[in-house]
């Protein structure tokens, strides 16, 4: 029996084949799916900001930032038996939901989230094998741990019908 | 000095609620003038909640929703977003435009009507802050997008997320004749702005 495990905003989870990890309605946030092919162990993190060091929070929620959530996710997968040297990544999200999102430092946050995630994965030598990022629409991810497929759904077709 | 929304006291939240009340009142009279129709807005409910709970309260992460975003800057900085489920939006606009034959369609005209409503609401809320505090605040033009509620909400949530783990939003309903139409406004003020508003109103943080 496969279970569906829902990952919220600034949240993460790891499990094994045949479970499905789901995260809904990524806008400018980024969903990171990590997979160990040999063991069928996978993990999904839904991050909203690039780096914990750039923000003034005194006691940050580590699952909110790419630079803290990714290492935490890998540790969780290791506990289940994944080999951190054998992981691949699939990523989605980082959209720009409005023509402008302001003039402030967070106006291009979708792009910055994607850039940061890719940089961190590259430092950890985890190849990104599937990417569906940026553009201007929301995405839901279904990460199938039976094989590691990342299924992305959006409202693009419904929107055209309006 | 506070650093995030979790630290606001009940008194501070009352102030925000009052800003919401005045804003909603102003919005109702502007809309009534625009539509030449009796329109009321229910007593707005100001809520401060977790990100995931807030999205749930907006009707669910994947619900197709219209979002209108306005940025404000000057002596106060932040953003305000008006959100209304697409099905509610269609009904509300059909009501406004007396277009009952095509109530299931979302035409360009209806979309601009929603955008204008979001604009009126946003400027009414920000206007109430400006008139209560005497701060000079400039508004951007409104930007509209139709997508999953959660994806639209990610924009203000990320702003809140940079300072804490809670989001502030206002639940309100438009009442036209006997019909009721639910909508939400997410109001984000930078922490310096929030501090300044409270100071001006004699409730230094």
Interface residues (C-beta under 8 A of the other chain):
Chain A: X8 X9 X10 X11 X24 X25 X26 X27 X28 X29 X48 X49 X55 X56 X57 X58 X61 X64 X95 X97 X98 X99 X100 X101 X102 X103 X104 X106 X109 X136 X137 X138 X139 X140 X154 X155 X158 X159 X162
Chain B: X3 X4 X51 X52 X55 X61 X62 X64 X67 X69 X71 X73 X77 X79 X86 X105 X106 X140 X143 X144 X145 X146 X147 X148 X149 X150 X151 X152 X153 X154 X155 X157 X158 X159 X161 X162 X163 X164 X165
